[in-house]
Amino acid sequence: MRPPAPKPRLIGYARVSTEDQAHDAQLDELRAAGCEVIHQEHGSGASRARPVLARLIRDIKPGEVLVVVRLDRLARSVSHLLEVIETLEAKRAHFRSLHDPIDTSTPQGMFSLQVLGAVAQLERSLIAERTKAGIAAAKARGRLPGNPGMRERRPEAIRKIALAREKVYIDQLVATSDQWMPTVRRMRPHHPWEDVVHALKAAGQSWTVDRLRRAVGKMVSQHMADPALLKPASRKGPQHRLMNLVAGIAMADPTLSLREIAAQLERMHERTPRGGRQWSASSVKKQLDLARKHGLAPPPL
C-alpha cells in the first residue's frame, strides 16, 4: 500500500488597506486552514505595487500553495488575479481562496478559474464597445474625444496623467520583476550596468543601460529593492570584466552549456582574454572557474 502523498505547504497572505486596520481575523482563518507561514501587508487593493506580495510570489517553491481568505485580499481585478495565478502556475505553485471556489490544485477550482477568465474577457469586450459608442456619440454632438484638461494644457490635468502613467509603469515593473531582478541582485553593484544588460540579453530579454538603471531606481524608490544596487561599480581590468560577464550570463540562465555561452559571447562581439574572436568551451570554463574562486558564481550543478 502506497504511503499518502505529503500535504502541500500552505503560504498565507493577509492584506488590509490602511495602517489602522488589523490582520487578526485573516490571520486566524489562515492559521486554521493550516498555513505554515503568513505574510502580512498594508496596501491599497487598487495598487499592484505591493512589495510583500511581490517577494512572496518571487520566492514561492514548486508545489506550495498561496492562500488568501478572499479574492479581494489578493487582486484588484479579475485580470490582475489571473495574472498572479499564471505567474504561480509558471513556477508550478498553486493558489487557494478560503471563501471562494478557487483552488488551482483541484479540477473544480481550475474550472472556476476558467469561468473567471471568460468573465474577464467579456468585461474587456463590453468596456471596449462602450468606449467606442461614447466616442461616436461625443463626435455626433460636436465634442472632441479625450481629456479637455490635457488639450488645454492645464497643470492639474497634466500632473494627474503623469501620476497615472507612473503607476502603470510601476505595476509593469512589479509584474515582471521575477524575470530580471534576480540577475540584477546577483550582479549589482559588483558588475557595471553594461555587463548586467549583456547578461539579461543573453537570457533573451531586451534592456538598455538607461532603461535598466531607471527601472532599478524606481524599484528602490518603492522600497522593493536594496539601494546598494545603485552604487557605482568599482573599476576593474578587462580580464576581471570578462570573468564577471561570463559569470553573469551563466547565472542568468543556468541551463546554458559552455558552448552556448561561448556562442553568446561571440554574438556580443566580446574578445577572448588573448584578443581572439572565437570562444571555446575551455575558455568559458576558465572564466567560470575564476568567478567561482572569487565567489562571484555558484558551484557547478
C-alpha positions as CSV (number, residue, x, y, z in Angstrom):
1,M,0.0,0.0,0.0
2,R,1.4,3.4,-1.0
3,P,2.0,5.9,1.7
4,P,-0.2,9.0,1.4
5,A,1.2,11.9,-0.6
6,P,2.7,14.7,1.5
7,K,0.4,17.6,2.0
8,P,1.5,20.7,0.1
9,R,3.0,23.6,2.1
10,L,0.4,26.4,2.6
11,I,1.7,30.0,2.5
12,G,-0.8,32.6,3.7
13,Y,-1.1,36.2,2.5
14,A,-3.1,38.8,4.5
15,R,-3.7,42.4,3.4
16,V,-5.5,45.4,4.8
17,S,-5.9,48.7,3.1
18,T,-4.9,51.1,5.9
19,E,-2.4,51.1,8.7
20,D,-5.2,51.3,11.4
21,Q,-6.8,48.1,10.2
22,A,-5.8,44.8,11.8
23,H,-5.0,41.5,10.2
24,D,-6.3,39.5,13.1
25,A,-9.4,38.0,11.5
26,Q,-7.5,37.0,8.4
27,L,-4.6,35.6,10.4
28,D,-7.0,33.4,12.5
29,E,-8.6,31.9,9.3
30,L,-5.3,31.4,7.6
31,R,-3.8,29.6,10.6
32,A,-7.0,27.5,11.0
33,A,-6.6,26.5,7.3
34,G,-3.1,25.1,8.1
35,C,-0.8,27.9,6.7
36,E,2.8,27.4,8.0
37,V,3.9,30.9,7.1
38,I,1.7,34.0,6.8
39,H,2.9,37.2,5.1
40,Q,1.2,40.4,6.2
41,E,0.9,43.7,4.2
42,H,-0.7,47.1,4.4
43,G,-1.6,48.4,1.0
44,S,-4.5,49.5,-1.2
45,G,-6.2,46.9,-3.3
46,A,-6.2,49.4,-6.2
47,S,-2.4,49.1,-6.5
48,R,-0.3,46.3,-7.7
49,A,2.9,47.8,-6.2
50,R,2.9,45.6,-3.1
51,P,6.4,44.6,-2.1
52,V,5.4,41.8,0.3
53,L,3.2,40.1,-2.3
54,A,5.9,40.5,-4.9
55,R,8.5,38.9,-2.7
56,L,6.1,36.0,-1.8
57,I,5.5,35.2,-5.5
58,R,9.2,35.5,-6.3
59,D,10.2,33.1,-3.5
60,I,7.4,30.6,-3.6
61,K,8.5,27.0,-4.4
62,P,7.0,24.4,-6.7
63,G,4.1,22.5,-5.1
64,E,3.5,25.2,-2.5
65,V,0.1,26.9,-2.3
66,L,-0.6,30.7,-1.9
67,V,-3.7,31.0,0.4
68,V,-5.9,34.1,0.9
69,V,-9.1,34.5,2.9
70,R,-10.9,36.2,0.0
71,L,-10.0,37.1,-3.6
72,D,-10.2,40.8,-2.9
73,R,-7.3,40.4,-0.4
74,L,-5.0,39.5,-3.4
75,A,-6.2,41.2,-6.6
76,R,-7.8,44.4,-7.6
77,S,-9.5,42.9,-10.7
78,V,-10.1,39.6,-12.4
79,S,-7.3,40.4,-14.9
80,H,-4.9,41.0,-12.0
81,L,-6.0,37.8,-10.3
82,L,-5.5,35.8,-13.5
83,E,-2.0,37.4,-14.0
84,V,-0.9,36.4,-10.5
85,I,-2.2,32.8,-10.9
86,E,-0.5,32.5,-14.3
87,T,2.8,33.5,-12.6
88,L,2.3,31.0,-9.8
89,E,1.5,28.2,-12.4
90,A,4.7,29.1,-14.3
91,K,6.5,28.4,-11.0
92,R,4.5,25.2,-10.5
93,A,2.8,26.6,-7.4
94,H,-0.9,26.8,-6.7
95,F,-3.5,29.3,-5.4
96,R,-6.4,28.9,-3.0
97,S,-9.1,31.3,-1.7
98,L,-10.8,30.1,1.5
99,H,-14.1,31.9,0.8
100,D,-14.3,31.5,-3.0
101,P,-14.4,28.3,-5.1
102,I,-10.8,28.8,-6.4
103,D,-8.2,26.1,-5.7
104,T,-5.9,25.6,-8.7
105,S,-4.7,22.3,-7.3
106,T,-8.1,20.7,-8.0
107,P,-10.1,20.2,-11.2
108,Q,-13.1,22.1,-9.8
109,G,-11.0,25.1,-8.8
110,M,-9.5,25.2,-12.3
111,F,-13.0,25.1,-13.8
112,S,-14.0,28.1,-11.7
113,L,-10.8,29.9,-12.8
114,Q,-11.7,29.3,-16.5
115,V,-15.1,30.8,-15.8
116,L,-13.5,33.9,-14.3
117,G,-11.2,34.1,-17.4
118,A,-14.3,34.1,-19.6
119,V,-15.9,36.8,-17.4
120,A,-12.8,38.9,-17.7
121,Q,-12.7,38.6,-21.5
122,L,-16.4,39.6,-21.6
123,E,-15.7,42.5,-19.3
124,R,-12.9,43.8,-21.6
125,S,-15.1,43.4,-24.7
126,L,-18.0,45.4,-23.1
127,I,-15.7,48.2,-22.0
128,A,-14.2,48.4,-25.5
129,E,-17.7,48.6,-27.0
130,R,-18.9,51.2,-24.5
131,T,-15.8,53.3,-25.2
132,K,-16.4,53.2,-29.0
133,A,-20.1,54.1,-28.5
134,G,-19.2,57.0,-26.2
135,I,-16.6,58.4,-28.7
136,A,-19.1,58.1,-31.6
137,A,-21.8,59.9,-29.5
138,A,-19.4,62.7,-28.5
139,K,-18.4,63.3,-32.1
140,A,-22.0,63.4,-33.2
141,R,-22.6,66.2,-30.7
142,G,-19.5,68.1,-31.9
143,R,-17.3,67.2,-28.9
144,L,-13.7,66.2,-29.2
145,P,-12.7,62.9,-27.6
146,G,-10.1,62.8,-24.9
147,N,-9.3,64.8,-21.9
148,P,-10.2,68.5,-22.2
149,G,-7.7,69.4,-19.5
150,M,-4.9,67.9,-21.5
151,R,-6.0,69.7,-24.7
152,E,-5.9,73.0,-22.8
153,R,-2.6,72.0,-21.0
154,R,-4.0,72.6,-17.5
155,P,-1.2,71.8,-14.9
156,E,-3.5,69.8,-12.7
157,A,-4.6,67.6,-15.6
158,I,-1.0,67.1,-16.8
159,R,0.0,66.2,-13.2
160,K,-2.9,63.7,-12.9
161,I,-2.0,62.0,-16.2
162,A,1.7,61.8,-15.2
163,L,0.8,60.1,-11.9
164,A,-1.4,57.6,-13.7
165,R,1.4,56.8,-16.2
166,E,3.8,56.4,-13.3
167,K,1.5,53.9,-11.6
168,V,1.2,51.9,-14.8
169,Y,5.0,51.9,-15.1
170,I,5.5,50.7,-11.5
171,D,2.8,48.0,-11.9
172,Q,4.6,46.7,-15.0
173,L,7.9,46.6,-13.2
174,V,6.4,44.7,-10.3
175,A,4.6,42.2,-12.6
176,T,7.8,41.4,-14.5
177,S,10.4,41.7,-11.7
178,D,10.9,38.0,-11.2
179,Q,12.3,37.9,-14.8
180,W,15.1,40.4,-14.4
181,M,15.5,41.5,-10.8
182,P,17.2,38.2,-9.7
183,T,20.0,38.8,-12.2
184,V,20.3,42.5,-11.1
185,R,20.5,41.4,-7.4
186,R,23.2,38.8,-8.2
187,M,25.4,41.2,-10.3
188,R,25.0,44.7,-8.8
189,P,26.9,46.7,-7.7
190,H,29.9,44.4,-8.2
191,H,29.3,44.4,-12.0
192,P,28.8,47.5,-14.2
193,W,25.4,48.1,-15.7
194,E,26.7,47.2,-19.2
195,D,27.5,43.7,-18.0
196,V,24.1,43.2,-16.4
197,V,22.4,44.3,-19.6
198,H,24.6,41.8,-21.6
199,A,23.6,39.0,-19.2
200,L,19.9,39.8,-19.5
201,K,20.2,40.0,-23.3
202,A,21.9,36.6,-23.2
203,A,18.8,35.3,-21.4
204,G,16.5,36.7,-24.2
205,Q,15.5,40.0,-22.5
206,S,15.7,43.4,-24.2
207,W,17.2,46.1,-22.0
208,T,19.3,49.2,-22.3
209,V,21.6,50.6,-19.6
210,D,19.4,53.7,-19.2
211,R,16.1,51.7,-19.0
212,L,17.5,49.2,-16.6
213,R,19.1,51.8,-14.3
214,R,15.8,53.7,-14.3
215,A,13.8,50.5,-13.5
216,V,16.0,49.6,-10.6
217,G,15.9,53.2,-9.3
218,K,12.1,53.1,-9.4
219,M,12.1,49.7,-7.5
220,V,14.4,51.2,-4.9
221,S,12.2,54.3,-4.5
222,Q,9.2,52.0,-3.9
223,H,11.2,50.1,-1.2
224,M,11.2,46.9,-3.3
225,A,14.9,46.8,-3.9
226,D,18.1,47.4,-1.9
227,P,19.5,50.9,-2.5
228,A,23.0,49.3,-2.7
229,L,22.1,48.1,-6.2
230,L,22.5,51.7,-7.4
231,K,26.1,52.2,-6.0
232,P,28.8,52.8,-8.7
233,A,30.6,49.6,-9.7
234,S,34.3,49.6,-8.9
235,R,36.7,49.9,-11.9
236,K,38.0,46.5,-13.0
237,G,40.6,45.5,-15.6
238,P,39.4,43.8,-18.8
239,Q,40.2,40.3,-17.5
240,H,38.1,40.9,-14.4
241,R,35.3,42.3,-16.6
242,L,35.3,39.2,-18.8
243,M,35.1,36.9,-15.7
244,N,32.1,38.9,-14.4
245,L,30.4,38.9,-17.8
246,V,30.7,35.1,-18.2
247,A,29.5,34.5,-14.7
248,G,26.5,36.9,-15.2
249,I,25.5,35.0,-18.4
250,A,25.8,31.7,-16.7
251,M,23.7,32.8,-13.7
252,A,21.0,34.5,-15.8
253,D,20.4,31.1,-17.5
254,P,21.9,28.2,-15.6
255,T,20.7,25.7,-18.3
256,L,23.3,27.1,-20.9
257,S,26.1,24.8,-21.8
258,L,29.7,26.1,-22.1
259,R,29.5,26.1,-25.9
260,E,26.2,28.0,-25.7
261,I,27.8,30.7,-23.5
262,A,30.7,30.8,-26.0
263,A,28.2,31.4,-28.8
264,Q,26.6,34.2,-26.8
265,L,29.9,35.9,-26.2
266,E,30.7,35.7,-30.0
267,R,27.3,37.3,-30.9
268,M,28.1,40.1,-28.4
269,H,31.5,40.6,-30.2
270,E,33.4,40.0,-26.9
271,R,37.1,39.2,-27.4
272,T,38.8,36.3,-25.6
273,P,41.4,37.1,-23.0
274,R,44.0,36.8,-25.7
275,G,42.1,39.1,-28.1
276,G,40.7,36.4,-30.3
277,R,37.2,36.5,-31.8
278,Q,36.3,32.8,-31.3
279,W,35.5,31.4,-27.8
280,S,36.0,27.8,-26.9
281,A,34.2,25.9,-24.2
282,S,37.5,25.6,-22.3
283,S,38.0,29.4,-22.4
284,V,34.5,29.9,-20.9
285,K,35.2,27.2,-18.2
286,K,38.4,29.1,-17.2
287,Q,36.4,32.3,-16.7
288,L,33.7,30.5,-14.7
289,D,36.3,28.8,-12.6
290,L,37.9,32.2,-11.8
291,A,34.5,33.6,-11.0
292,R,33.8,30.7,-8.6
293,K,37.2,31.2,-7.0
294,H,36.2,34.8,-6.3
295,G,32.8,33.9,-5.0
296,L,31.0,35.5,-8.0
297,A,29.3,32.4,-9.4
298,P,27.7,29.3,-7.8
299,P,29.5,25.9,-7.9
300,P,28.6,23.7,-10.9
301,L,25.5,21.6,-10.6
